[in-house]
Amino acid sequence: MKKYEKLRTQYPAYISLDQLRVICKIAKRTARYLVENNIIPAIDTGRKTWRYKIAFDDVIAYLRKRDKSGSMIPVGATSSRTTKRRRSFSQAVAPGQEKAVVEYFADVYADYPDVLTTNDMAAMTGLHKKSFQRIVEAGHIKVLASSPRYIIPKVYFWKFIGSRRFIDTWSNSDGFIKVLEGFEAWAQES
């Protein structure tokens, strides 16, 4: 914790958004997100320059919290590729309700074989096949065989579907949006 105390000698009691960005080593968009969503409290001065006045103590508190629990920003929330349609299951699933996503996929795709390929997983989720190849290569889904194609048991796929890694995935793909809308309709009926 001493590493943050050293910063106190370099910065005043109140800092600007740009100084926040430098201290936290984050992008401008991310710094603005933190302040506008009150993750780091700030005074909005209403001026064009130095609009936000941020207490240095609040920045230190944020950095300590970030060290303990990781990023507090949802995946894709500060991406430059955001559009009105950009969506994820995290917008439709409350924390602790991840099991509902697995139940939906198990219900809708019950007729799929018990062993899947990356093409099957892409068709089921609306994500691109290469996305699943990267996910498998990173070890987020267990595989039975990897040559010449990945062979994944359905139970391993269900486990991945219920993980925060999948639920927090953002996509603009039409297929993904259809799957997500199908889940939302299914959840309302249930």
Phi and psi in degrees as a GROMACS rama.xvg file:
@    title "Ramachandran Plot"
@    xaxis  label "Phi"
@    yaxis  label "Psi"
@TYPE xy
-67.3734  -24.315  LYS-2
-62.7972  -29.2042  LYS-3
-81.4541  -30.0083  TYR-4
-65.6712  -30.2456  GLU-5
-64.245  -31.3738  LYS-6
-67.7237  -27.0698  LEU-7
-57.9758  -32.2494  ARG-8
-76.3101  -17.9045  THR-9
-95.7061  -18.972  GLN-10
-128.428  152.555  TYR-11
-75.5289  179.257  PRO-12
-64.9206  -32.6559  ALA-13
-122.099  136.305  TYR-14
-123.645  168.626  ILE-15
-93.7202  173.224  SER-16
-62.4401  -38.7829  LEU-17
-66.9588  -39.2413  ASP-18
-66.0493  -37.1738  GLN-19
-58.1438  -44.6091  LEU-20
-59.3187  -43.6095  ARG-21
-68.3687  -45.5016  VAL-22
-62.0904  -45.8327  ILE-23
-84.5445  -8.54533  CYS-24
57.0468  55.1684  LYS-25
-131.539  168.962  ILE-26
-76.5399  160.479  ALA-27
-58.2115  -42.7076  LYS-28
-62.8474  -38.888  ARG-29
-68.1201  -42.4316  THR-30
-60.6017  -43.587  ALA-31
-63.187  -40.6125  ARG-32
-60.4915  -44.0363  TYR-33
-60.503  -41.2395  LEU-34
-76.7858  -45.6835  VAL-35
-67.9346  -25.5337  GLU-36
-99.3347  13.386  ASN-37
58.9555  26.8119  ASN-38
-72.1794  -37.343  ILE-39
-118.024  115.328  ILE-40
-61.927  144.492  PRO-41
-152.312  157.032  ALA-42
-96.8504  124.373  ILE-43
-88.942  109.594  ASP-44
-79.5763  -19.0831  THR-45
83.0587  -4.32484  GLY-46
-82.7391  162.478  ARG-47
-75.6712  -41.3547  LYS-48
-100.56  140.632  THR-49
49.7963  55.5123  TRP-50
-64.0621  -41.437  ARG-51
-104.665  134.062  TYR-52
-110.483  113.081  LYS-53
-114.202  125.972  ILE-54
-68.7055  131.126  ALA-55
-62.0578  -33.3229  PHE-56
-62.3497  -35.6163  ASP-57
-68.0528  -33.9409  ASP-58
-66.8357  -44.0972  VAL-59
-61.0895  -43.8617  ILE-60
-60.7715  -42.073  ALA-61
-62.5864  -45.8328  TYR-62
-61.4391  -40.7346  LEU-63
-65.2524  -41.9117  ARG-64
-65.2735  -40.202  LYS-65
-64.2697  -37.9205  ARG-66
-62.7589  -36.7295  ASP-67
-78.82  -45.8948  LYS-68
-112.455  -1.77893  SER-69
85.8702  -170.89  GLY-70
-62.1963  141.409  SER-71
-106.421  18.3728  MET-72
-110.12  126.358  ILE-73
-59.4561  145.346  PRO-74
-57.3535  129.584  VAL-75
85.2165  -6.73933  GLY-76
-66.5702  -29.4955  ALA-77
-114.522  16.5392  THR-78
-69.5881  147.567  SER-79
-76.1293  -9.47554  SER-80
-96.2104  16.0131  ARG-81
-68.8445  141.908  THR-82
-138.031  174.798  THR-83
-62.3511  -30.6548  LYS-84
-87.7843  -15.0662  ARG-85
-59.9545  118.818  ARG-86
-137.68  166.101  ARG-87
-148.506  164.333  SER-88
-66.4299  -23.9655  PHE-89
-62.7586  -22.3238  SER-90
-77.5943  -18.6148  GLN-91
-110.174  -10.7019  ALA-92
-120.828  121.61  VAL-93
-74.2827  149.529  ALA-94
-54.6233  135.333  PRO-95
92.2706  -8.30784  GLY-96
-106.51  18.7061  GLN-97
-59.1359  -26.7322  GLU-98
-61.7421  -29.0669  LYS-99
-63.028  -34.9146  ALA-100
-65.7263  -43.888  VAL-101
-63.1518  -43.2752  VAL-102
-61.7488  -40.3697  GLU-103
-61.6136  -50.8487  TYR-104
-63.5033  -40.2654  PHE-105
-64.5121  -35.8236  ALA-106
-72.691  -49.1428  ASP-107
-73.6715  -36.4217  VAL-108
-109.823  32.121  TYR-109
-62.7101  -28.3484  ALA-110
-81.8213  -4.82433  ASP-111
-70.7603  154.425  TYR-112
-64.6294  163.328  PRO-113
-74.3659  -13.0654  ASP-114
-121.183  127.819  VAL-115
-113.704  160.599  LEU-116
-113.348  173.776  THR-117
-64.3404  -31.5244  THR-118
-63.6892  -41.8986  ASN-119
-62.703  -46.0035  ASP-120
-64.16  -38.7023  MET-121
-64.1332  -42.0939  ALA-122
-65.4851  -36.3884  ALA-123
-72.9664  -34.5371  MET-124
-101.4  -21.4749  THR-125
86.1976  -0.170779  GLY-126
-83.6523  165.101  LEU-127
-76.8523  149.75  HIS-128
-57.4925  -39.7627  LYS-129
-65.7828  -29.8094  LYS-130
-61.2415  -44.0013  SER-131
-70.6139  -32.2582  PHE-132
-62.2029  -42.4837  GLN-133
-65.9987  -39.3052  ARG-134
-63.4302  -43.5018  ILE-135
-66.9691  -43.871  VAL-136
-63.8857  -30.5324  GLU-137
-78.0084  -9.2672  ALA-138
87.2985  16.9049  GLY-139
-81.0039  -17.4128  HIS-140
-129.636  131.217  ILE-141
-73.4114  149.2  LYS-142
-128.095  153.033  VAL-143
-86.9428  -40.4621  LEU-144
-144.442  152.05  ALA-145
-127.383  6.56211  SER-146
-135.607  128.9  SER-147
-81.0401  -15.1516  PRO-148
-125.524  156.922  ARG-149
-73.5266  132.474  TYR-150
-115.961  116.154  ILE-151
-122.964  122.605  ILE-152
-63.525  144.846  PRO-153
-58.2332  -35.1368  LYS-154
-64.0331  -34.882  VAL-155
-69.0464  -36.2944  TYR-156
-66.133  -42.9444  PHE-157
-60.3633  -41.2804  TRP-158
-60.605  -42.5464  LYS-159
-65.9975  -42.0724  PHE-160
-60.2009  -33.7259  ILE-161
-84.6539  -0.959995  GLY-162
-84.9951  155.629  SER-163
-63.2306  -27.8022  ARG-164
-57.7619  -45.6436  ARG-165
-75.8757  -45.0265  PHE-166
-62.0809  -32.4424  ILE-167
-86.2569  -0.211769  ASP-168
-68.4321  131.786  THR-169
-106.428  142.412  TRP-170
-153.195  149.405  SER-171
-100.249  -5.27781  ASN-172
-61.8013  138.456  SER-173
-59.2324  -40.2641  ASP-174
-62.4393  -43.6996  GLY-175
-64.313  -42.6748  PHE-176
-61.3644  -40.3915  ILE-177
-63.9052  -42.5795  LYS-178
-63.6776  -43.9771  VAL-179
-63.3741  -43.0793  LEU-180
-64.9476  -36.7602  GLU-181
-63.0035  -40.5781  GLY-182
-63.6418  -44.9486  PHE-183
-61.357  -41.8997  GLU-184
-64.9764  -43.6492  ALA-185
-60.7635  -42.995  TRP-186
-65.9072  -34.8045  ALA-187
-69.3242  -34.494  GLN-188
-73.4032  -30.9588  GLU-189
